[in-house]
Amino acid sequence: SEQDSLLEHGPEAVIHALMDSLVDDYPRVLRGLELDKEQIERQVFSGDPAVAERIYRLSREVIELQQASSSMMGVIRRLLVGITRHGYGKDEELQTYLEDVSDNLATVIPDISELRDALNQILQVNSTLVSQRQNDDMKKISGWA
């Protein structure tokens, strides 16, 4: 079975299989987060007062994804160092698989950073628009006095 095959290559192979499965889902997860960001952009310009909380929640999700990605990259690097420097496993196939996961992860990490930056910009735009609306409201109120 596939599980027996993994176990024959040791714990590093099991870790590889788990990480590979997670990293394979990253593009789908990023697409979902990108769609959420686009919805938030529309909310910002429609004047929806609940959008600040939504920006915050999505930013937290992106930060968590960024932290998980960095941690995963660290684990992969340590495994690769262990394979090459200490020779445990001495499995070139496993090393190739881990390098592949590392490469795949390295391609999505910049996308995660870009999404985080975009959310920060959206939050700034939202703050500016809220301030403009408040100024407009104050002008109307002072005109009534």
DSSP file (Angstrom, degrees, kcal/mol; ACC not computed):
  #  RESIDUE AA STRUCTURE BP1 BP2  ACC     N-H-->O    O-->H-N    N-H-->O    O-->H-N    TCO  KAPPA ALPHA  PHI   PSI    X-CA   Y-CA   Z-CA
    1    1 A S     >        0   0    0      0, 0.0     4,-2.0     0, 0.0     5,-0.1   0.000 360.0 360.0 360.0 167.6    0.0    0.0    0.0
    2    2 A E  H  >  +     0   0    0      1,-0.2     4,-2.2     2,-0.2     5,-0.2   0.875 360.0  54.1 -64.5 -37.3    1.0    3.6   -0.3
    3    3 A Q  H  > S+     0   0    0      2,-0.2     4,-2.5     1,-0.2    -1,-0.2   0.913 107.9  49.2 -64.2 -42.2    1.3    3.9    3.5
    4    4 A D  H  > S+     0   0    0      1,-0.2     4,-1.9     2,-0.2    -1,-0.2   0.901 109.7  52.5 -62.8 -40.1    3.7    1.0    3.6
    5    5 A S  H  X S+     0   0    0     -4,-2.0     4,-0.8     1,-0.2    -1,-0.2   0.906 110.2  48.2 -62.1 -42.0    5.8    2.5    0.8
    6    6 A L  H >< S+     0   0    0     -4,-2.2     3,-1.0     1,-0.2     4,-0.3   0.933 110.3  51.2 -62.7 -45.7    6.0    5.8    2.8
    7    7 A L  H >< S+     0   0    0     -4,-2.5     3,-1.3     1,-0.3    -1,-0.2   0.813 100.4  63.2 -65.2 -29.8    7.0    4.0    6.0
    8    8 A E  H 3< S+     0   0    0     -4,-1.9    -1,-0.3     1,-0.3    -2,-0.2   0.814 103.1  50.1 -62.5 -29.4    9.8    2.1    4.1
    9    9 A H  T << S-     0   0    0     -3,-1.0     4,-0.3    -4,-0.8     3,-0.3   0.435 115.9-121.1 -90.0  -0.3   11.4    5.5    3.4
   10   10 A G    X>  -     0   0    0     -3,-1.3     4,-1.2    -4,-0.3     3,-0.9  -0.211  43.0 -47.9  91.2 179.6   11.2    6.6    7.1
   11   11 A P  H 3> S+     0   0    0      0, 0.0     4,-2.5     0, 0.0     5,-0.2   0.787 128.4  64.8 -62.8 -28.7    9.6    9.5    8.9
   12   12 A E  H 3> S+     0   0    0     -3,-0.3     4,-2.5     1,-0.2    -2,-0.2   0.880 100.7  51.5 -62.3 -36.4   11.0   12.0    6.4
   13   13 A A  H <> S+     0   0    0     -3,-0.9     4,-2.4    -4,-0.3    -1,-0.2   0.874 108.8  50.4 -68.2 -36.8    8.9   10.5    3.7
   14   14 A V  H  X S+     0   0    0     -4,-1.2     4,-2.2    -8,-0.2    -2,-0.2   0.926 111.1  48.7 -65.5 -43.7    5.8   10.7    5.8
   15   15 A I  H  X S+     0   0    0     -4,-2.5     4,-2.8     1,-0.2     5,-0.2   0.919 110.4  52.1 -61.3 -42.9    6.6   14.4    6.5
   16   16 A H  H  X S+     0   0    0     -4,-2.5     4,-3.1     1,-0.2     5,-0.2   0.935 108.3  50.6 -57.5 -46.8    7.2   14.9    2.7
   17   17 A A  H  X S+     0   0    0     -4,-2.4     4,-2.0     1,-0.2    -1,-0.2   0.902 112.5  46.7 -60.9 -41.6    3.8   13.4    1.9
   18   18 A L  H  X S+     0   0    0     -4,-2.2     4,-2.2     2,-0.2    -1,-0.2   0.943 115.6  44.5 -65.0 -47.7    2.0   15.6    4.4
   19   19 A M  H  X S+     0   0    0     -4,-2.8     4,-3.1     1,-0.2     5,-0.3   0.901 111.7  53.0 -65.0 -40.6    3.8   18.8    3.2
   20   20 A D  H  X S+     0   0    0     -4,-3.1     4,-2.3    -5,-0.2    -1,-0.2   0.911 109.0  49.9 -60.9 -42.1    3.3   18.0   -0.4
   21   21 A S  H  X S+     0   0    0     -4,-2.0     4,-0.9    -5,-0.2    -1,-0.2   0.917 113.7  45.7 -62.6 -43.4   -0.4   17.5    0.2
   22   22 A L  H >X S+     0   0    0     -4,-2.2     3,-0.9     1,-0.2     4,-0.6   0.944 113.7  47.4 -64.7 -48.4   -0.6   20.9    2.0
   23   23 A V  H >< S+     0   0    0     -4,-3.1     3,-1.0     1,-0.3    -1,-0.2   0.848 104.7  60.9 -65.5 -33.9    1.4   22.8   -0.6
   24   24 A D  H 3< S+     0   0    0     -4,-2.3     4,-0.3    -5,-0.3    -1,-0.3   0.801 104.5  50.8 -61.8 -27.4   -0.6   21.3   -3.5
   25   25 A D  H <X S+     0   0    0     -3,-0.9     4,-2.4    -4,-0.9     3,-0.3   0.616  86.3  89.1 -84.0 -13.1   -3.7   23.0   -1.9
   26   26 A Y  H <X S+     0   0    0     -3,-1.0     4,-3.2    -4,-0.6     5,-0.2   0.889  82.9  52.9 -56.2 -45.6   -2.0   26.4   -1.7
   27   27 A P  H  > S+     0   0    0      0, 0.0     4,-2.1     0, 0.0    -1,-0.2   0.909 111.8  46.7 -59.0 -39.4   -3.0   27.6   -5.2
   28   28 A R  H  > S+     0   0    0     -3,-0.3     4,-2.0    -4,-0.3    -2,-0.2   0.921 113.7  48.2 -65.6 -44.0   -6.7   26.8   -4.4
   29   29 A V  H  X S+     0   0    0     -4,-2.4     4,-2.4     1,-0.2    -1,-0.2   0.922 111.4  50.4 -62.1 -44.5   -6.5   28.5   -1.0
   30   30 A L  H  X S+     0   0    0     -4,-3.2     4,-2.6     1,-0.2    -1,-0.2   0.881 107.5  53.6 -63.1 -38.2   -4.8   31.6   -2.6
   31   31 A R  H  X S+     0   0    0     -4,-2.1     4,-2.3    -5,-0.2    -1,-0.2   0.921 109.6  48.8 -61.8 -42.3   -7.6   31.8   -5.2
   32   32 A G  H  X S+     0   0    0     -4,-2.0     4,-2.1     2,-0.2    -2,-0.2   0.915 112.2  47.4 -63.0 -43.2  -10.2   31.8   -2.5
   33   33 A L  H  X S+     0   0    0     -4,-2.4     4,-2.3     2,-0.2    -1,-0.2   0.878 110.2  53.2 -65.2 -37.5   -8.4   34.5   -0.5
   34   34 A E  H  X S+     0   0    0     -4,-2.6     4,-2.2     2,-0.2    -2,-0.2   0.898 107.9  50.5 -64.2 -41.0   -8.0   36.5   -3.7
   35   35 A L  H  X S+     0   0    0     -4,-2.3     4,-2.1     2,-0.2    -2,-0.2   0.910 109.7  50.7 -63.0 -41.6  -11.7   36.3   -4.3
   36   36 A D  H  X S+     0   0    0     -4,-2.1     4,-2.4     1,-0.2    -2,-0.2   0.913 108.9  52.2 -60.6 -42.3  -12.4   37.4   -0.8
   37   37 A K  H  X S+     0   0    0     -4,-2.3     4,-2.4     1,-0.2    -2,-0.2   0.908 108.4  50.4 -60.7 -42.7  -10.0   40.4   -1.3
   38   38 A E  H  X S+     0   0    0     -4,-2.2     4,-1.8     2,-0.2    -1,-0.2   0.891 110.0  49.9 -64.7 -39.0  -11.9   41.4   -4.5
   39   39 A Q  H  X S+     0   0    0     -4,-2.1     4,-2.2     1,-0.2    -1,-0.2   0.909 110.0  51.4 -63.4 -41.2  -15.2   41.3   -2.6
   40   40 A I  H  X S+     0   0    0     -4,-2.4     4,-2.7     1,-0.2    -2,-0.2   0.901 105.3  55.4 -63.4 -41.2  -13.7   43.4    0.1
   41   41 A E  H  X S+     0   0    0     -4,-2.4     4,-1.8     1,-0.2    -1,-0.2   0.918 108.9  47.8 -57.7 -42.9  -12.5   46.0   -2.4
   42   42 A R  H  X S+     0   0    0     -4,-1.8     4,-1.0     1,-0.2    -1,-0.2   0.903 111.0  51.5 -64.7 -39.8  -16.1   46.3   -3.7
   43   43 A Q  H  X>S+     0   0    0     -4,-2.2     5,-1.9     1,-0.2     4,-0.7   0.904 106.1  55.2 -62.5 -41.4  -17.4   46.7   -0.2
   44   44 A V  H ><5S+     0   0    0     -4,-2.7     3,-1.0     1,-0.2    -1,-0.2   0.931 111.2  43.1 -58.0 -47.2  -14.8   49.4    0.6
   45   45 A F  H 3<5S+     0   0    0     -4,-1.8    -1,-0.2     1,-0.2    -2,-0.2   0.616 108.4  59.0 -79.9 -10.9  -16.0   51.5   -2.4
   46   46 A S  H 3<5S-     0   0    0     -4,-1.0    -1,-0.2    -3,-0.5    -2,-0.2   0.551 113.0-117.1 -89.9  -7.7  -19.7   50.9   -1.6
   47   47 A G  T <<5 +     0   0    0     -3,-1.0    -3,-0.2    -4,-0.7    -2,-0.1   0.676  49.1 170.8  84.9  16.8  -19.3   52.4    1.8
   48   48 A D    > < -     0   0    0     -5,-1.9     3,-1.3     1,-0.2    -1,-0.2  -0.478  25.5-153.2 -64.6 119.0  -20.1   49.2    3.8
   49   49 A P  T >  S+     0   0    0      0, 0.0     3,-0.5     0, 0.0     4,-0.3   0.703  89.7  62.0 -70.1 -18.1  -19.3   50.0    7.4
   50   50 A A  T 3> S+     0   0    0      1,-0.2     4,-1.3     2,-0.1     3,-0.3   0.474  78.2  91.0 -84.1  -1.3  -18.7   46.3    8.3
   51   51 A V  H <> S+     0   0    0     -3,-1.3     4,-2.8     1,-0.2     5,-0.2   0.819  73.6  64.2 -69.0 -31.1  -15.8   46.1    5.8
   52   52 A A  H <> S+     0   0    0     -3,-0.5     4,-2.3     1,-0.2    -1,-0.2   0.916 104.4  47.1 -60.2 -42.5  -13.0   47.0    8.3
   53   53 A E  H  > S+     0   0    0     -3,-0.3     4,-2.6    -4,-0.3    -1,-0.2   0.900 111.6  50.9 -65.0 -39.7  -13.7   43.9   10.4
   54   54 A R  H  X S+     0   0    0     -4,-1.3     4,-2.4     2,-0.2     5,-0.2   0.902 109.3  50.5 -65.4 -40.4  -13.7   41.8    7.2
   55   55 A I  H  X S+     0   0    0     -4,-2.8     4,-2.6     2,-0.2    -2,-0.2   0.934 111.4  49.5 -60.2 -45.4  -10.4   43.2    6.1
   56   56 A Y  H  X S+     0   0    0     -4,-2.3     4,-2.3    -5,-0.2    -2,-0.2   0.935 111.3  47.9 -60.5 -47.6   -9.0   42.5    9.6
   57   57 A R  H  X S+     0   0    0     -4,-2.6     4,-2.0     1,-0.2    -1,-0.2   0.913 113.8  46.3 -62.1 -43.5  -10.2   38.8    9.6
   58   58 A L  H  X S+     0   0    0     -4,-2.4     4,-2.4     1,-0.2    -1,-0.2   0.891 110.3  54.0 -67.4 -37.9   -8.8   38.2    6.1
   59   59 A S  H  X S+     0   0    0     -4,-2.6     4,-2.6    -5,-0.2    -2,-0.2   0.908 107.2  51.5 -60.7 -41.4   -5.5   39.8    7.0
   60   60 A R  H  X S+     0   0    0     -4,-2.3     4,-2.5     2,-0.2    -1,-0.2   0.914 109.2  50.3 -61.6 -42.9   -5.3   37.4   10.0
   61   61 A E  H  X S+     0   0    0     -4,-2.0     4,-2.2     1,-0.2    -2,-0.2   0.917 111.6  47.8 -61.3 -43.0   -5.9   34.4    7.7
   62   62 A V  H  X S+     0   0    0     -4,-2.4     4,-2.5     2,-0.2    -2,-0.2   0.903 110.9  51.0 -66.3 -41.0   -3.2   35.6    5.3
   63   63 A I  H  X S+     0   0    0     -4,-2.6     4,-2.7     2,-0.2    -2,-0.2   0.916 110.2  49.8 -61.9 -43.1   -0.7   36.2    8.2
   64   64 A E  H  X S+     0   0    0     -4,-2.5     4,-2.5     2,-0.2    -2,-0.2   0.901 111.4  48.7 -62.7 -40.5   -1.4   32.7    9.5
   65   65 A L  H  X S+     0   0    0     -4,-2.2     4,-2.3     2,-0.2    -2,-0.2   0.899 111.5  50.3 -64.6 -40.2   -0.9   31.2    6.0
   66   66 A Q  H  X S+     0   0    0     -4,-2.5     4,-2.3     2,-0.2    -2,-0.2   0.915 111.9  47.0 -64.2 -43.5    2.4   33.2    5.8
   67   67 A Q  H  X S+     0   0    0     -4,-2.7     4,-2.4     2,-0.2    -2,-0.2   0.908 112.4  49.5 -65.7 -42.0    3.6   32.0    9.1
   68   68 A A  H  X S+     0   0    0     -4,-2.5     4,-2.6     1,-0.2    -2,-0.2   0.898 111.0  50.7 -63.2 -39.9    2.7   28.3    8.3
   69   69 A S  H  X S+     0   0    0     -4,-2.3     4,-2.5     2,-0.2    -2,-0.2   0.917 110.6  48.0 -64.5 -43.9    4.5   28.6    5.0
   70   70 A S  H  X S+     0   0    0     -4,-2.3     4,-2.0     2,-0.2    -2,-0.2   0.913 113.0  48.6 -63.7 -42.4    7.6   30.0    6.6
   71   71 A S  H  X S+     0   0    0     -4,-2.4     4,-2.2     2,-0.2    -2,-0.2   0.921 111.5  49.7 -62.5 -43.8    7.6   27.3    9.3
   72   72 A M  H  X S+     0   0    0     -4,-2.6     4,-2.5     1,-0.2    -2,-0.2   0.903 108.7  52.1 -63.4 -41.1    7.1   24.6    6.6
   73   73 A M  H  X S+     0   0    0     -4,-2.5     4,-2.5     1,-0.2    -1,-0.2   0.896 108.5  52.3 -62.2 -39.2   10.0   26.0    4.6
   74   74 A G  H  X S+     0   0    0     -4,-2.0     4,-2.3     2,-0.2    -2,-0.2   0.908 109.2  48.7 -62.7 -42.4   12.2   25.8    7.7
   75   75 A V  H  X S+     0   0    0     -4,-2.2     4,-2.5     2,-0.2    -2,-0.2   0.928 111.3  50.0 -62.9 -45.2   11.3   22.2    8.3
   76   76 A I  H  X S+     0   0    0     -4,-2.5     4,-2.6     1,-0.2    -2,-0.2   0.924 110.7  49.6 -60.7 -44.3   12.0   21.3    4.7
   77   77 A R  H  X S+     0   0    0     -4,-2.5     4,-2.6     1,-0.2    -1,-0.2   0.916 110.8  49.5 -61.7 -42.6   15.4   23.0    4.8
   78   78 A R  H  X S+     0   0    0     -4,-2.3     4,-2.5     2,-0.2    -1,-0.2   0.903 111.3  49.5 -64.4 -39.6   16.3   21.2    8.0
   79   79 A L  H  X S+     0   0    0     -4,-2.5     4,-2.4     2,-0.2    -2,-0.2   0.925 111.5  48.7 -63.3 -43.4   15.3   17.9    6.5
   80   80 A L  H  X S+     0   0    0     -4,-2.6     4,-2.6     2,-0.2     5,-0.3   0.902 111.4  49.5 -64.2 -40.3   17.4   18.6    3.4
   81   81 A V  H  X>S+     0   0    0     -4,-2.6     4,-3.2     1,-0.2     5,-0.8   0.918 111.0  50.9 -63.0 -42.2   20.4   19.6    5.5
   82   82 A G  I  X>S+     0   0    0     -4,-2.5     6,-1.2     1,-0.2     4,-0.8   0.890 111.9  46.8 -62.3 -39.5   19.9   16.4    7.5
   83   83 A I  I  <5S+     0   0    0     -4,-2.4     4,-0.4     4,-0.2     7,-0.2   0.935 122.2  34.1 -68.3 -45.7   19.8   14.3    4.3
   84   84 A T  I  <5S+     0   0    0     -4,-2.6    -2,-0.2    -5,-0.2    -3,-0.2   0.918 128.2  32.5 -79.7 -43.3   22.9   15.9    2.7
   85   85 A R  I  <5S+     0   0    0     -4,-3.2    -3,-0.2    -5,-0.3    -2,-0.1   0.924 131.7  27.5 -81.8 -45.6   25.1   16.7    5.8
   86   86 A H  I  <<S-     0   0    0     -4,-0.8    -3,-0.2    -5,-0.8    -2,-0.1   0.581  93.2-135.6 -98.4 -10.9   24.3   13.9    8.1
   87   87 A G      < +     0   0    0     -5,-0.5    -4,-0.2    -4,-0.4     2,-0.2   0.582  43.7 158.2  72.5   9.1   23.3   11.3    5.5
   88   88 A Y  S    S+     0   0    0     -6,-1.2     2,-0.8     1,-0.2     3,-0.4  -0.464  74.4   6.6 -70.2 141.7   20.3   10.0    7.3
   89   89 A G  S    S-     0   0    0      1,-0.2    -1,-0.2    -2,-0.2     3,-0.1  -0.199  82.6-152.3  83.8 -45.1   18.0    8.3    4.9
   90   90 A K        +     0   0    0     -2,-0.8     2,-0.7    -7,-0.2    -1,-0.2   0.854  43.2 148.9  40.4  43.2   20.6    8.7    2.1
   91   91 A D     >  -     0   0    0     -3,-0.4     4,-2.2     1,-0.2    -1,-0.2  -0.875  33.8-174.2-112.9 102.5   17.6    8.7   -0.1
   92   92 A E  H  > S+     0   0    0     -2,-0.7     4,-2.5     1,-0.2    -1,-0.2   0.854  87.6  56.1 -64.0 -34.3   18.1   10.8   -3.3
   93   93 A E  H  > S+     0   0    0      2,-0.2     4,-2.4     1,-0.2    -1,-0.2   0.929 108.3  47.0 -63.7 -44.5   14.5   10.3   -4.3
   94   94 A L  H  > S+     0   0    0      2,-0.2     4,-2.8     1,-0.2     5,-0.2   0.907 110.8  52.6 -63.2 -41.3   13.3   11.7   -1.0
   95   95 A Q  H  X S+     0   0    0     -4,-2.2     4,-2.4     1,-0.2    -2,-0.2   0.917 109.6  49.0 -60.3 -42.9   15.7   14.6   -1.4
   96   96 A T  H  X S+     0   0    0     -4,-2.5     4,-2.0     2,-0.2    -2,-0.2   0.912 111.4  49.6 -62.5 -43.1   14.4   15.3   -4.9
   97   97 A Y  H  X S+     0   0    0     -4,-2.4     4,-2.3     2,-0.2    -2,-0.2   0.920 111.5  48.3 -62.7 -44.2   10.8   15.2   -3.6
   98   98 A L  H  X S+     0   0    0     -4,-2.8     4,-2.6     1,-0.2    -2,-0.2   0.899 110.3  51.4 -64.9 -39.6   11.6   17.6   -0.7
   99   99 A E  H  X S+     0   0    0     -4,-2.4     4,-2.5    -5,-0.2    -1,-0.2   0.873 108.8  52.7 -63.4 -35.7   13.3   20.0   -3.1
  100  100 A D  H  X S+     0   0    0     -4,-2.0     4,-2.5     2,-0.2    -2,-0.2   0.920 110.0  46.7 -65.0 -44.5   10.2   19.9   -5.3
  101  101 A V  H  X S+     0   0    0     -4,-2.3     4,-2.7     2,-0.2     5,-0.2   0.917 112.3  51.6 -62.8 -42.2    8.0   20.8   -2.3
  102  102 A S  H  X S+     0   0    0     -4,-2.6     4,-2.6     1,-0.2    -2,-0.2   0.918 110.4  48.1 -60.0 -44.7   10.4   23.5   -1.4
  103  103 A D  H  X S+     0   0    0     -4,-2.5     4,-1.3     2,-0.2    -2,-0.2   0.917 112.4  48.7 -62.6 -43.9   10.3   24.9   -5.0
  104  104 A N  H  X S+     0   0    0     -4,-2.5     4,-0.9     1,-0.2     3,-0.3   0.911 113.2  47.2 -63.1 -42.2    6.5   24.8   -5.0
  105  105 A L  H >X S+     0   0    0     -4,-2.7     4,-1.8     1,-0.2     3,-0.7   0.898 107.4  56.9 -65.8 -40.1    6.3   26.5   -1.7
  106  106 A A  H 3< S+     0   0    0     -4,-2.6    -1,-0.2     1,-0.2    -2,-0.2   0.782 103.2  55.4 -63.1 -26.6    8.8   29.2   -2.8
  107  107 A T  H 3< S+     0   0    0     -4,-1.3     4,-0.4    -3,-0.3    -1,-0.2   0.787 112.0  41.4 -77.9 -25.6    6.6   30.1   -5.7
  108  108 A V  H <X S+     0   0    0     -4,-0.9     4,-2.1    -3,-0.7    -2,-0.2   0.716  95.8  76.8 -94.3 -20.7    3.6   30.8   -3.6
  109  109 A I  H  X S+     0   0    0     -4,-1.8     4,-2.1     1,-0.2     5,-0.2   0.908  95.5  49.3 -58.3 -43.4    5.3   32.6   -0.7
  110  110 A P  H  > S+     0   0    0      0, 0.0     4,-2.6     0, 0.0    -1,-0.2   0.879 108.6  54.4 -62.7 -34.4    5.6   35.9   -2.8
  111  111 A D  H  > S+     0   0    0     -4,-0.4     4,-2.1     2,-0.2    -2,-0.2   0.891 107.4  50.2 -63.9 -38.5    1.9   35.6   -3.7
  112  112 A I  H  X S+     0   0    0     -4,-2.1     4,-2.2     2,-0.2    -1,-0.2   0.920 111.2  48.7 -64.9 -43.5    1.0   35.4    0.0
  113  113 A S  H  X S+     0   0    0     -4,-2.1     4,-2.6     1,-0.2    -2,-0.2   0.901 110.3  51.2 -63.0 -41.5    3.1   38.5    0.7
  114  114 A E  H  X S+     0   0    0     -4,-2.6     4,-2.5     1,-0.2    -1,-0.2   0.896 109.6  50.2 -62.8 -40.0    1.5   40.4   -2.2
  115  115 A L  H  X S+     0   0    0     -4,-2.1     4,-2.2     2,-0.2    -2,-0.2   0.911 110.4  49.7 -64.9 -42.0   -1.9   39.5   -0.9
  116  116 A R  H  X S+     0   0    0     -4,-2.2     4,-1.9     2,-0.2    -2,-0.2   0.922 111.8  48.4 -62.5 -44.0   -1.0   40.8    2.6
  117  117 A D  H  X S+     0   0    0     -4,-2.6     4,-2.2     1,-0.2    -2,-0.2   0.907 109.9  52.4 -62.0 -41.8    0.4   44.0    1.1
  118  118 A A  H  X S+     0   0    0     -4,-2.5     4,-2.5     1,-0.2    -1,-0.2   0.897 108.1  51.0 -62.5 -40.2   -2.8   44.5   -0.9
  119  119 A L  H  X S+     0   0    0     -4,-2.2     4,-2.3     2,-0.2    -1,-0.2   0.882 108.2  52.2 -66.2 -37.0   -5.0   44.0    2.2
  120  120 A N  H  X S+     0   0    0     -4,-1.9     4,-1.9     2,-0.2    -1,-0.2   0.908 110.9  47.9 -63.0 -40.9   -2.9   46.7    4.0
  121  121 A Q  H  X S+     0   0    0     -4,-2.2     4,-2.6     2,-0.2    -2,-0.2   0.904 110.4  51.4 -65.3 -41.2   -3.5   49.1    1.1
  122  122 A I  H  X S+     0   0    0     -4,-2.5     4,-2.7     1,-0.2    -2,-0.2   0.900 108.4  52.1 -62.9 -39.9   -7.2   48.3    1.1
  123  123 A L  H  X S+     0   0    0     -4,-2.3     4,-2.4     2,-0.2    -1,-0.2   0.903 110.2  48.5 -63.0 -40.8   -7.3   49.0    4.8
  124  124 A Q  H  X S+     0   0    0     -4,-1.9     4,-2.3     2,-0.2    -2,-0.2   0.913 111.6  48.9 -64.8 -43.2   -5.6   52.4    4.2
  125  125 A V  H  X S+     0   0    0     -4,-2.6     4,-2.6     2,-0.2    -2,-0.2   0.919 110.8  51.2 -61.9 -43.2   -8.0   53.3    1.4
  126  126 A N  H  X S+     0   0    0     -4,-2.7     4,-2.6     1,-0.2    -2,-0.2   0.925 109.4  50.1 -60.9 -44.2  -10.9   52.3    3.6
  127  127 A S  H  X S+     0   0    0     -4,-2.4     4,-2.3     1,-0.2    -1,-0.2   0.906 111.2  49.4 -60.8 -41.8   -9.6   54.5    6.4
  128  128 A T  H  X S+     0   0    0     -4,-2.3     4,-2.4     2,-0.2    -2,-0.2   0.926 112.0  47.6 -62.7 -45.6   -9.2   57.4    4.0
  129  129 A L  H  X S+     0   0    0     -4,-2.6     4,-2.3     2,-0.2    -2,-0.2   0.887 111.0  51.1 -65.2 -38.9  -12.8   57.0    2.7
  130  130 A V  H  X S+     0   0    0     -4,-2.6     4,-2.4     2,-0.2    -1,-0.2   0.924 110.8  49.4 -63.4 -43.4  -14.2   56.8    6.2
  131  131 A S  H  X S+     0   0    0     -4,-2.3     4,-2.5     1,-0.2    -2,-0.2   0.905 110.2  50.7 -62.0 -42.0  -12.4   60.0    7.1
  132  132 A Q  H  X S+     0   0    0     -4,-2.4     4,-2.4     2,-0.2    -1,-0.2   0.913 110.7  48.8 -62.5 -42.5  -13.7   61.7    4.0
  133  133 A R  H  X S+     0   0    0     -4,-2.3     4,-2.5     2,-0.2    -2,-0.2   0.903 111.1  50.2 -64.0 -40.4  -17.3   60.6    4.8
  134  134 A Q  H  X S+     0   0    0     -4,-2.4     4,-2.5     2,-0.2    -2,-0.2   0.905 110.4  49.8 -65.0 -40.2  -16.9   61.9    8.4
  135  135 A N  H  X S+     0   0    0     -4,-2.5     4,-2.2     2,-0.2    -2,-0.2   0.915 110.9  49.6 -63.1 -42.6  -15.6   65.2    7.1
  136  136 A D  H  X S+     0   0    0     -4,-2.4     4,-2.0     1,-0.2    -2,-0.2   0.909 111.2  49.7 -62.0 -41.8  -18.6   65.5    4.7
  137  137 A D  H  X S+     0   0    0     -4,-2.5     4,-2.6     1,-0.2    -2,-0.2   0.907 109.7  51.0 -63.4 -41.7  -21.0   64.7    7.6
  138  138 A M  H  X S+     0   0    0     -4,-2.5     4,-2.9     1,-0.2     5,-0.2   0.883 108.1  52.5 -64.3 -38.3  -19.3   67.3    9.8
  139  139 A K  H  X S+     0   0    0     -4,-2.2     4,-1.5     2,-0.2    -1,-0.2   0.907 111.2  47.1 -62.9 -41.4  -19.7   69.9    7.1
  140  140 A K  H  X S+     0   0    0     -4,-2.0     4,-0.9     2,-0.2    -2,-0.2   0.923 113.8  47.4 -65.2 -43.8  -23.4   69.1    6.8
  141  141 A I  H >X S+     0   0    0     -4,-2.6     4,-0.8     1,-0.2     3,-0.8   0.923 112.0  48.9 -65.4 -43.9  -23.9   69.2   10.5
  142  142 A S  H 3< S+     0   0    0     -4,-2.9     3,-0.3     1,-0.3    -1,-0.2   0.795 106.3  58.6 -67.8 -25.7  -22.0   72.5   10.9
  143  143 A G  H 3< S+     0   0    0     -4,-1.5    -1,-0.3    -5,-0.2    -2,-0.2   0.749 101.9  55.1 -71.6 -23.8  -24.1   73.9    8.0
  144  144 A W  H <<        0   0    0     -4,-0.9    -1,-0.2    -3,-0.8    -2,-0.2   0.731 360.0 360.0 -79.6 -22.3  -27.3   73.2   10.1
  145  145 A A     <        0   0    0     -4,-0.8    -1,-0.2    -3,-0.3    -2,-0.1   0.488 360.0 360.0 -76.1 360.0  -26.1   75.2   13.1
